[in-house]
Amino acid sequence: MNDPILTVTDLHKSFTLHHTGTMIPSVAGASFTVRAGRLTALVGPSGAGKSSVLKCVYRTYLPQRGTIRFAAADGAMDLAACDEPTALRIRARDIAYVTQFLHCLPRQPAVDVVAEPLVAIGAGRAAARAAAEERLRELDLPERLWGIPPATFSGGERQRVNLARGLVHRPRLLMLDEPTASLDRRSAELVVAAIRAAKADGVGILAIFHDPDLVAALADEVVTLRRPEAPCAA
């Protein structure tokens, strides 16, 4: 328990506007550790690169510099340097990334949306659906909604489906980007309870919160990112 799951060291990410040759810095020297059963919160001003850090860990972005050491089930590796098939395998099996918005097929029932990560790593559909139902029950989504596409749900209901999908395979690392943004009080309380349960199960969590009360209530470590310097010519 509390072993390091993720160690990010001196992470830098920037984007180049090729038509002008201007480099836009996004992340400047981020360093932190996420441990099993603990939540590390990223805070800082708008433009400090908080979401970019999550996308670098998830390998949506490749950083220009730095290391992202991840303790996968089959050994440690640098997610900033490993090949794409390895990154995709680790992402499917060991990492869940929950954003503010639920993206899924338009007519897919909620229970299948939640079951999808388990099916993707080889679980049988019946077992995956049973695990999905358990997660949906924990998040108090009414059973009458399980067979309905989430596009028809309220924002709070959609976000509970989103978090249930992220937790269905009990990842080693759970990443959250403003998981309670725009939620009503009851939905936010359910999401917070699910985050606490994931911590108790030993899941390492890396999260972005703008609400300082949530940071105080949930975070074991707080990392403040600084806004990078102004754009420069490439």
N, C-alpha and C positions, 0 to 999 in steps of 0.2 A: 504494500500500500504506500502511496505517496512517492513511488519511484518516478523519475523523469520519463515522460512520454514524448515530449517535444522540446528541443533546445534550439532556439533561433539565435544566431550570432552575427552581428554587424550586417544586417540585411539592408540592401539598397535596391530600389526599383525606380526607374524613370521611363518616360515615354518620349519618342522623338517625332516631332511634326516634320515629315520629310519634305513638304513643299516649302518650308521656311528654314529648315535646318535647326530648329529650336528644340532643345531638350527640356522636357517638363519633369522635374523631380517629383516623385510621389512618396517614397519611403527613404528616410535618411538614417541609417545606422541602428535599426531596431534590434534589440537583444533582450531575450527573456526565456523563461522555462515554464512549461506546463507539466504538472505532476498528476499522477493517477489520483482520482478522488478529490481533486482540488480545482478551483476555477481561477484562471488568470484573466483579468479584465484589461482591455486596451482602452485607454482614455486619451484625450487630447483634442486640440481645436480641429475644426473642419479643415480638410486639406492636409492633415498630418499623415494620411496614408493608412488609417486603421483597416479599412476594407481591402486595400491593396495587400496588406500583410496576410489576411485570411486567404486571398486569392493566390498568393505566392505559395502558401502552405498547401493549398488544394491543387496546385499546379495549373490553375487557370492562367497565371502569369509566371514567367521565368524572371528571377531577379538578375540584376547585373553583377551583384557581389553579395557575398555572405553564405552562410551554411544554414540548412534546415534539417537538423538531425532528428529523425523520428524512430522511436522504438517500436517497430512493427512486430507482429506475432512471430515472424520467422527471422528476426534479427534487425539490428539498427542499420539505417541508411540515411544518406543525404538527399532529401527530396529536391534540393536545388540542382543536383548533378546526376541523379539516376536517369536511366533511359525511360522513354514514354510508356512502354508496356508495363514496366515495374511500377511507375507512378499510377497508372490506371488501375492496376491490381490492388495496390495499397489503398487508393481512394475508394474503391468499391467495397473492400473488406474491412478496413480499419478506421476510416475517417468519415464523419458525417458533417455536412455543411448546411445549416439552416439559415436562409436569408429572410428578409422581411416579406417576401412574396412566394407563394406556392406556384411552382411550374409543373404542370402535368398534362396528360392528354385530355382533351376537352370533355369526352364522354366516359372517362374511366371512373368506376365507382370508388368512393373514398377508401374502402377496405383494400382494394387492389393498388391504389396509390401508395398506401402505407406498406403493403407487402412487397412492393417492387424491389427494394434493395436486397431483401432476402432471396427472392427469385433470381436476381441477377448474379448471386454468388452460389447458386446451385441448390437452394432449398426447394423441396417439393411445394407445389402451390397450396395444398391443404394445410401443411405446417406453417407456411408463410402467412396464410390468411388467419390462422389461429393466433399467431404471434401479433399480427396487426390488430386483431380484435382486442387482444389484451391491452395493447398500448392505447387504443382508442377508448377503451373502458377506463383506464387509469386517468386519461385526460377528460373524462366526463363528456365525450361526444355521444349524443343520444343514439341508441342502436338503430332507430328508424332512419338515420342519415347514412349508415354505413354503405348501403347499396346505391347511394345517389352521388353523382359527380360533384366535387367540391366547388365547381364554378358557381353553383347556386347558393352557396353557404354565405353566412356573414363573415366579416373579416376575422373575428375572433375564432369562429369555427374553422376557417381555412388555416389559420395559424396553428391551431391544435393538431390538425391533420399534418401540417408541415413538420411540427416537432415530433409527432408520433412516427412519421416516416424516418426522421433522423435517428430516433432511438430504437427502432424496431430490431436492429441486429446488434444492439449494445456495442457501439464502436469503441475503440480505444481512445479516440479523440473526437470530441464533439465541438464544432465551431458554430457560434451563434452571432448573427449580425442584427442587432436590435430586435430580439425575438418578441418583445412586448410592445413595440411601437404601435400606436393607434389602437390598442386593445382596450376593451371595457375592463372594469375592475375585476369582475369575476373571471374573465378569460385570462387576464394577467396573473391572477392568483394561481390558477391551474397550471400555467406555464412555469411559474416560479416553483411550484411544488414538484413538477416533473424534473426541473433542473436539479433541485435538491436531491431527489431520488436517484438521478443519474450519478451525482457525486457520491452518494452513499454506496452505489454499486461499483465504484472505482473508476468511473469514466473521467478522463482528463478533459477539462473544458476551457476553451479559449473564446472569449466573448467580448462583443462591443456593446456597451450600454451608454446612453447619454444621460440617463436618470441617475444622479448621484446617490439617491436612496437605494436603488437596486444594486449599485456597486457596493455600498456599505453592507447591504444585507447578504450578498451572495459571494463576493470576491474574497479569495484567500490571498491573492497577490494582485497588485495594481501596477500596470506599466503605462507611463505617460509618454506618448510619442510627441515629438516636436515637428512643427511644420518645416519642410525642406526650404532651402534657399530659393531665391527667385530663378525663373528659367534662364538658360544661357544658350549660346550658340553651340551646336554639336561639333 
